[in-house]
Each structure stands twice: as C-alpha cells, then as structure tokens.
Amino acid sequence: MFINNFDPVAFQIMSFEIRWYSLAYILGIVIGWILCKKIFIKNSDISEKFDDYITYLIIGIILGGRIGYIVFYNFSYYLDNFLDIFKIWQGGMSFHGGLLGIIVSSYIFAKKNNQNPFFYLDQVSIVAPVGIFFGRLANFINSELYGTTSNVPWSIIFIKVDNLSRHPSQLYEAILEGLILFIILIYFTNKNYLNKPGLISGLFLIFYSIFRFFVEFFRVPDEQIGYLILSLTMGQIISLVFASIGITIFYLKNEIK
C-alpha cells in the first residue's frame, strides 16, 4: 500500500516557496496556450487576439475560483473572517467558480473585440483537461480532496490526514476529467465540431460534469458542508447544474443552421 507523504513545496528559492499547486496552474496555462496557438486555432483573427485574451483568462480563473469557493463552500466562515478572503496562499479555490470566471472573462473580452465568446470558450474547453490533470495531481501531492476509506488494492494512506487507507480520488479525477476528457474533446474536434461555435463548450460541460459527479461518490465531502439533498455533495449538485447548461448549449448550437 502506498503512503502519501509528499512535500507540497516543490522547491525553495531563499525564503520564497514554489508549491506544486502553483506549478500546476502555470503548466496548465502555458501548455494550453501553446496547444491552442500551434494546433487548434485556425482563425487568424482569434489567433491574433489570443495572447491578450490569456490575461483576461488568468484573472477570470483566479477571481472566479476564489469567489466560487467562498460562495459555494465556506460562505459563513468568510462572512465572519472577511480579510481571510485575500489569503489565497492558504488554499480555497473552486473549479466551478473558476469556470464561471472563465465564462465571464471570455464574454467581456469577446464583446470588447466584437467577436463570438464561444470562439474562445471552445478553445479553452479543448485544453482545459490539461490544466485539470496537473491540478488534480497537485491535489494528490498536497493530500487534499482525498477519497473515502477503502481497502481496494490501489488505496492510499494520506499520512498528513490519518492512517486510514483511502481511494485516491484525486487520481480518479486526473484520469477522467484530465486524460479521458481530453481524448473525447480531441475526437469531436477532429469531427469538425469547432465549425459550430459552442458545441465543444457544451460537450466539455456535459462530460466534465458526468465524471465529476461520479468521482464525488469516492471523495470525502467538504467537512463544513457534508452531504446535502439526497445525500449528494455540493460538487455533485453544482455538476448537475453545469451538465444541464452544457446540454442546453449543445442542443441550441446544434440546431442553429
């Protein structure tokens, strides 16, 4: 049985710590940017603006991820500890919040340049699984978002948490929401789904939500929230909402001739 006792700090320069989670964000953004610029973007107008768009994207991810965590997962705490909102280094980012931040920042940037927001959202959707993959690996290294107790042969002991063997739910998410989702979106991209802006975005929301909903059954819910309606977690409830949005987008965009 594997014992997880990784150091969350990748390396240190003087007194400045570089954490695996920070590297995951950087790698995800840089690799995604390269893939879009070198492979996926065929429209010269989008390619020309894409570098400027990345700034909006980064701001959207950080603000959306932080605000999403506060609103969805720990609102009462931050209501009483307002200044802690700015202590991002202590953790507390929501993927769904970051996703909303990406949507808003993409809309603002596209409208500023008189373009269709889905031109950018589709590109981000294709490469987002790359960032998700690195992010979930960082979660695993940090011994956070860990799984429920289990005796499966591949169970892990997160020594920083306790001495119980658990599902490596972070790795399940890295495989499903990262690798497999990336393969699925590449398949549909090769089927020319980019010719109808919005289809790839819709598919991303649908498949990500399905995978996230499934893995949540093997993941310990947030302590301050626990299980909610029908014994579902907050992540599962939000995933159902985003899956519905994805289905709606895909249906509407597929109907447009």
N, C-alpha and C positions, 0 to 999 in steps of 0.2 A: 504493500500500500504506500502510495506516495505521500510524503509530508511536505506541505507548502509552508516554507519559512523564508520566502523571498524578501529582499530588502526593497521597499518601494522607491528608494533613491537609486537611480541608475548610476550616477557619478556626481562628484562634487568638485567645484572649482572655487578654491579658497573657502569661504563660508557660504557660497551660493550652491544650492542643491538643485540638480536636474532630475526630476522624477519621471518614472516610466509613463505615467499618465500624460504628462506634458509632451513627451516624445511621441506618444500615440496620436495626440491631436496634430502635432507638427507633421508626422509621417503621413497621416491620413489626408491632410490638406495638400501637401506637396505632391504626393503620388497621384491623388485625384486630379490636381491641376495639370500635371504632366500628361496623364491619360487623356483628359479632355482636349488639351491643346494639340497633342500629337496624333490622336487616333479618332476620337468620337466627333469633334466639332467639324462639320463640313461647310457651315455657313460662314462666309468671310466676315459679315457684319457682327456675328456673335463672337467669333474668334478675336476680332479687333477690340471688343469691349470686355472680354473675359477677364483680363488681368485686373482691370478696375473693379470688376464685379467681385473678385475674390475678397477685397477689403470689406465690402458690404456683407459678404457671406460670413467672414470671421466674426464680425461684430454681431451678426444675427445669431450665430451658434452660441457665442459666449453669453450674450444678454438673454436670449431665449432659454438656453439651458439652465441658467441660474434662476431666472424668474419662474420658469416652469417647475423647478424643484421646490421653490418656496411656496408656490400656489398649490401644486398638486400633492406635495408630500410632507410639508412641515410648516404650514402657514401660521399656526398658533405660536410655534416657537419664535419665529422671526417677527411676529407681531409684538412679542414681549422683549425681543433682543434685536432691535432694528439695525444696529451698527454691524451685527454679525452677517448681514446680507452681503457686505463688501469683502468678507473674509473667504474669498473663493479658494484660497490655498488650503482651507480646512476641509474641502470637499463639498459635494452637494450640487450635482448637475443632473438635469433630466433630459433623456434623449428626446422624448416627445416635445419638451419645451424647446430644445434646440431645433427640432424640426419645424416648429411653429416660427421660430426666429428666422430660419432659412426661407420659409414661405414669404414672410413679411418683407425681409430684406430684398428678396428676389423681385417681389412685386414693386417695391419702391424703385429699385434700380431700373427695371424694365420700363416702367412708366416714365421715368426720367428720360429715357432714351427712345421713347415711343416704340417699344418692342413688346412682343408677347412674353409674359413672365414664364410660360411653360417652356420656351426655348432654353431658359437657364435651369429651370427646375428639372427638366428631363435629363440634362447633362449631369447635374448633381446627383440625381437618383441613380444613374448608372454606376457612378464611382463611390457613392456613399457607403456601400458594403465594405469597401477597402478600409475606410476610417472606422467603421463599426468593428471590423475584425481586430484591428490594432487596439481599439478601445476596450473590447472585451478581454483581450489578453492582458491589458493593463489592470483591469478589474481583478483578474485571476492573480496576478503578481501581488496586488495590494490586499488580497484576501478580503475583498468586499463583494457585495451582491452574491454571496455564496449560496450553495444549494441546501436543500433539506437533508436530514440524516438518511444514510443509505448504506447497505452492505454490498452493493454491486462491486465487481472486481476492479473497476476503474475509479472507485470512490477515493476521495482526497481528505486528508486531515489538514485543516487550516489552523496551524498551531497558534496563530495570533488570535484566533476566535475561541477555540476549545479543543478538546481531544477526541471529538466525535468524527467519525467518517461521514463524508457528505458527498452529494452529487456535485461535480464540477460544472455547475450551471453556466458559469462564465464561458467555459469552453463549448458547451452546447450552443450558446448564442453566437460565439465566434464562428462556429461551423455553419449553423443555419442562417443567421442574419448576415454573416460575412461571406463565406465561400459559396455556399449554395445559392444564396440570393443573387450574388454577383454573376454566377453562371446562368441563372434564369434570365436576368436582365440582358446579359450579352446575347443570349439566344433570341430574345424578342427584338433586340436592336438589330441583329443580323437579318431579321424578318422585315426590316424597314419600318418598324413602329415609330421611329423618330419622324417619319413623314407626316404624322398626325400629332402635333404637339399636345401633350397631356396624357397620352396613352402610357408611356413609360413611367411617368409620375404616379399615375393611378395604380399600375402594376406594383410599383415599389411599395406603396402604402398597403396594398392588399396582402402581398406575400410577407412583408416585414411584420405586419400585424398578426398574421397567422402563426408565424414562427415564434414571435414574442409571446403570444397568448399560450402556446403550447409549452414553452420553456418555463413560464411562470409557475406551472404545476410542480416543478422541481426546484424552485428557488424560494428561499425564505423571504416572506413579505417584509416590508419596512416595519420595524418594531413599533414606531409611533402610530402606525395605521392598522396593521394586521390585515385580516380578511374582512371584506365588505359584503355587499349584496350577493346572495347565492354562493357565499364563500369564495368569491373572486377577489383578486388583488387589485390594487389601484392600477397597476400596469396592465392587467387584463381588461379592465373597464375602459381605460383610455385607448387600448388597442382595438377594442370593438368599435369605438367612435371613429378612429382613423381608418379602419377597414371599411366602414360604411362610406366615409368620404372618398376613399380610393375607388370603391365600386361605382359610386356616383360619377366621379370624374371619368373613369374608364368608359362607362356606358354613354355619357353625354358626348365625349370626344370621339367615340367610335361611331356615333350616329351622325356626326357632322360630315357632310359630303363636300 
